Amino acid sequence: MLMATAALSRPVKEAAELAWMRQDAESGSERAPITASIVHDVACQRTAFDVAVFVRVLTRRGSRRSRSAP
């Protein structure tokens, strides 16, 4: 809950970065309930445009990660 609140109190790009950092911290687990909560709360509390920016930032971060992976 605290992480979701932190994400909602930041600009959308910073919220996406926060979710990404949280995902990295949870990467050892099969499911990422905290990250899922952040994504859910952002999707419910932001405008459609903000959600699109949020998803775009996460998608770009993911594509950079996959290119740098061996």
Contact map, one row per residue, 1 for C-alpha under 8 A:
1111100000000000000000000000000000001000000000000000000000000000000000
1111110000000000000000000000000000000000000000000000000000000000000000
1111111000000000000000000000000001000100000000000000000000000000000000
1111111100000000000000000000000000001100110000000000000000000000000000
1111111110000000000000000000000000000000000000000000000000000000000000
0111111111000010000000000000000000000000000000000000000000000000000000
0011111111110111011000000000000000000100010000000000000000000000000000
0001111111110010000000000000000000000000110010000000000000000000000000
0000111111100000000000000000000000000000000000000000000000000000000000
0000011111110110000000000000000000000000000000000000000000000000000000
0000001111111110000000000000000000000000000000000000000000000000000000
0000001101111111000000000000000000000000000000000110110000000000000000
0000000000111111100000000000000000000000000000000000110010000000000000
0000001001111111110000000000000000000000000000000000000000000000000000
0000011101111111111000000000000000000000000000000000010000000000000000
0000001000011111111100000000000000000000000000000000011011000000000000
0000000000001111111110000000000000000000000000000000000011000000000000
0000001000000111111111000000000000000000000000000000000000000000000000
0000001000000011111111100000000000100110000000000000000000000000000000
0000000000000001111111110000000000100000000000000000000001001000000000
0000000000000000111111111000000000000000000000000000000000000000000000
0000000000000000011111111100000001100000000000000000000000000000000000
0000000000000000001111111110000100100000000000000000000000000000000000
0000000000000000000111111110000000000000000000000000000000000000000000
0000000000000000000011111111000000000000000000000000000000000000000000
0000000000000000000001111111100100000000000000000000000000000000000000
0000000000000000000000111111110100000000000000000000000000000000000000
0000000000000000000000001111110000000000000000000000000000000000000000
0000000000000000000000000111111100000000000000000000000000000000000000
0000000000000000000000000011111100000000000000000000000000000000000000
0000000000000000000000000000111110000000000000000000000000000000000000
0000000000000000000000100110111111110000000000000000000000000000000000
0000000000000000000000000000001111111000000000000000000000000000000000
0010000000000000000001000000000111111100000000000000000000000000000000
0000000000000000001101100000000111111110000000000000000000000000000000
0000000000000000000000000000000111111111000000000000000000000000000000
1001000000000000000000000000000011111111100000000000000000000000000000
0011001000000000001000000000000001111111110000000000000000000000000000
0000000000000000001000000000000000111111111000000000000000000000000000
0000000000000000000000000000000000011111111100000000000000000000000000
0001000100000000000000000000000000001111111110000000000000000000000000
0001001100000000000000000000000000000111111111000010000000000000000000
0000000000000000000000000000000000000011111111110010000000000000000000
0000000000000000000000000000000000000001111111000000000000000000000000
0000000100000000000000000000000000000000111111100000000000000000000000
0000000000000000000000000000000000000000011111110110000000000000000000
0000000000000000000000000000000000000000001011111110000000000000000000
0000000000000000000000000000000000000000001001111111000000000000000000
0000000000000000000000000000000000000000000000111111100000000000000000
0000000000010000000000000000000000000000000001111111110000000000000000
0000000000010000000000000000000000000000011001111111111000000000000000
0000000000000000000000000000000000000000000000011111111100000000000000
0000000000011000000000000000000000000000000000001111111110000000000000
0000000000011011000000000000000000000000000000000111111111000000000000
0000000000000001000000000000000000000000000000000011111111100000000000
0000000000000000000000000000000000000000000000000001111111110000000000
0000000000001001100000000000000000000000000000000000111111111000000000
0000000000000001100100000000000000000000000000000000011111111100000000
0000000000000000000000000000000000000000000000000000001111111110000000
0000000000000000000000000000000000000000000000000000000111111111000000
0000000000000000000100000000000000000000000000000000000011111111100000
0000000000000000000000000000000000000000000000000000000001111111110000
0000000000000000000000000000000000000000000000000000000000111111111000
0000000000000000000000000000000000000000000000000000000000011111111100
0000000000000000000000000000000000000000000000000000000000001111111110
0000000000000000000000000000000000000000000000000000000000000111111110
0000000000000000000000000000000000000000000000000000000000000011111110
0000000000000000000000000000000000000000000000000000000000000001111111
0000000000000000000000000000000000000000000000000000000000000000111111
0000000000000000000000000000000000000000000000000000000000000000000111
